Amino acid sequence: MRVVTRQFMFVAAAWACLLCSVGTGVADPRPERWVERCGGVYALCGYIDRATLEPRIDRKFEVALPFSEGLAAVRSEGKFGYINSSGDMVIAPMFDLARAFRKGHAEVVAGDKAGIIDRTGKLVLPPNYARAIPFAADAALVRPGKAIVPESFGFPRFMIGELLFERDDPRYLLVDLLSGKILKDELAIKEFDFGTFVWAAQPGDKRYGLLAPDGTWKIEPRFETVGKLHGRRAIVCYGRSAGHKDQSIQRDRADTTQCGVIDRDGQTILAPQPFRIHGYRNGFYRVTEDQKAGLLDEAGRLLGGRLFDDARLPDYSGEVAKILVDGQWIGLNRAGDLVPNPEDGKTLVACPSGIKFMHSGSRVQVVGADEKPAVSYLFDDTYMTCKFPMSVRYNGKWGFLNKDGKLLVDPPSFQDQFGFSGGYAGVKVDGKWGILDSSGVLALAPQFDEMQPDSGAYAVSKDARKFWIDASGREVAEPRRLEDRQSKLRCEPDGGQRVSRNSNGTLLWGIADAAGSIVVEPKYRAITCFRDGLAWVPFDERREWCAIDRNERKRENGACVKNWADSNVADARAETMSDDPYESGVLWMRAELEYGLDLREKPPRFVSQF
């Protein structure tokens, strides 16, 4: 059962934390190359250099967004403002949300309305809209209504991308920022490049054209589907023609769809082709038709003269693409000639012992320190590591490689396996499970119907009875899973952990830093780790979970929630522990913390909603 947090769904990987030290702010002429990194007990954010990983701005903000045009939006004490490359706040925190600058303007949200500011923080378009997207230097695309954005742990935050998650085909107005005049209305828009043009469709028309900031059309609406500008080019596809109305829609589209490519100025790079174009890289276009795939060159020539079972673009610097023919991947060069697979001989993993795993066709060859094959078999392309003995598969059977590249058992002969841990691996032979030791000898003969390794022991079933054993086959108690338990208390990656004290027979909870010093006294019935400078605690008087900052002040501009666990999963609910939703959430969190202290046999569960 998959549990997905809202934080993961809507927030880019830039929110992730990294184990790194922090330093003083250092001016840099290219802060756009810096990336946000968060951490510490309060999970605050600063910036490091992307190339060197050197700290540039201290971790002191609750949220930090990427730099654009020399400024970055950051959240401090619950409000967004903007800093410069020295880390100085140059636009005071006063907004509930903020976006990157583009052509001197940025979209901000105050309350439930969006507007636009300039680089001084002055509002050039008052916050009266659901969206207010800067378009070039002097225009904006605005949508009437309230700003409705996804929430992350009770606090609203802009989504990744400008229009990625918008639904119901919302309509925009094109507004001149200087005069306030509406240049066009009722537009459906898709992202192209808001610094130059935008894809737009007029009322009653499902075809898109390229709209300029002054309201004129660089390309008149005529495309059925359009792509975002990427790598200085955008893919466009023409829809059905009026002359085929008597055909079925499905057949008509398959017969008449043509795709081409334009540049950022709207000029044609690739004339319309009778294929769907799905991507471009280093001079190759990948195209499909009737469940077949192929490659075009820059001039639109079909390389190899035909379509194949599948096709893949080359690496960013590669000169040879890949095609699938009769179940085998081979290469296709710019001239359209069939050549060896460009990945043949490419090292996948190189181990300290001198062993290397290398591509060979669609399989993997093991090469020794002498650059010669260490074993005669070409293995399936499974997950390769340098942790030996390592699982490998050949012709549907499993085996294990030693660090010298030789097989423990030759040839691979196991139906299934669990990789080595603690010197032993579970293996399946003739439908039964046994245990293999690291010398390749069966330490326990295959005899179990089911087997699952867990914390140094094995859950097995035999003759309809389920029980636990160790590697020798002796029955043992179910493991305590101490590492899993302790992980429930830790705050990642360097944020310390949740700690408790007993108060009149009741455990109360707080937070200690990585050195063990108390930063939040244990006085709450439950508590989360800090994230974005905030921790969540239950307030019995409100019957809600609310966020507190590092000074334990309740964040007034954040929405409280009834059940913290349920509010942060996408496709499951915390198991019910009380008829009262608030109390159920508190008890669920306390059960998780008590499991972390080894006071409870099982962790609380999430129950799938599907």
PyMOL commands that set and color helices and strands:
alter all, ss='L'
color gray80, all
select helices_A, chain A and resi 6-10+13-15+31-33+242-244+249-256+303-305+482-487+566-568+581-596
alter helices_A, ss='H'
color red, helices_A
select strands_A, chain A and resi 34-39+44-49+55-61+63-68+71-76+79-83+89-95+97-102+105-110+113-118+123-129+131-135+139-143+151-152+155-156+172-176+182-193+197-201+208-211+217-226+234-238+258-262+268-273+276-281+284-289+292-296+310-312+320-325+328-333+338-339+347-350+356-360+363-367+373-380+390-394+397-401+416-421+424-429+432-437+442-448+450-454+457-462+465-469+497-503+506-512+518-524+535-539+544-548+572-574+606-608
alter strands_A, ss='S'
color yellow, strands_A
deselect
rebuild
show_as cartoon
